[in-house]
Amino acid sequence: MLSPAPRILITRLSALGDTVLTLPVLCALRRAYPSAQIGWVAEPAASKVLADRNDLNFLFTVEKGWLTKPGEIRRLRRALSRHKFEIVLDAQGLTKSAAAGWLSGRKHQISFARGEARELAPTLAGIHITPKATYVAHRYLELLKPLGIENPQLEFQMPYDAVAHQAIAQRVPAIASGRYAVLNVGAGWYSKTWIPERFGEVAADLFMRDELRSVLLWGSETEHDYARQAAQAANLVAPGSVSVLPKLSIAEMKETIRHARLLISGDTGPLHFGVALDTPTISLFGVTKSEYYSPSQGIHRTVQNVYDPLSCRKRRKAGNEAMQAIQTEDVLAQVDILLNMRHSKAA
């Protein structure tokens, strides 16, 4: 199927966390085919995760909603067609990702079978994979089987950004100290958010028992409000135990998580950064199935007390009752396990 120096295109347009979880596909391709010419199509936010990678030859950035814009379609088709990609790996499995692969003029397109892939993605792919793994990053790697890549290792290889690390360390004393925990208080869906005051209780406990200060990570203005509520709850019990981070770039967020002793987060982008960066994580799950999105072993621990198997659309609109079922004590029990491990970051 492949030439000696294959030209391979990955289509994973969004979101941040899913882009991170697809990185092992890129790493495995580069390891198996060092001379390959590899491209990736992504929307602007996801492109920022990929911009500093030296194992990626081409990065094609498309506007969000590009498939409804004839000018963007023509621009992408011209950009892709000149590279004569032989293989497309559609890791997203949606119409927009499948169409981007189709526009390249590829010879072969690999995606998941219907049910795993949706909309027009199975129709536009000629080769379909029914994954057997549970953890989603391992499932993405199964797309490589038709290329002769069997059982590749799970690696992310996130490049260190010294400039971003220095920039945030100069602004936040806790980060400059190198001993802190990151508490990510928000999530893309309200149904994935934990109670801010409970984040505050965890932060106060980390400070009083382990002398570990916490920094609160947020994205939107709503999440900023959550962070302030969590900080108020923590500082009432243990003054000076927590600080709210400023608005961070993706590079600054990555380096903040990389150097943390611990990350506590719901099922959202920063959690997957933590796993990729080998930072000890405690992931909090409610409306999504934890075994799909968390490795839940070793330095990565998971708390899920309730799971309601809703459809994707219903999960987006649900309340956070499943997350409310997670008590502060459930999280602190996992904190004790992680901080007692012999791990360079958790020590």
Summary of the structure (lengths in Angstrom):
residues: 347
radius of gyration: 20.7
end to end distance: 48.1
largest distance: 63.8
contacts: 1240
relative contact order: 0.11
helix: 45%
strand: 16%
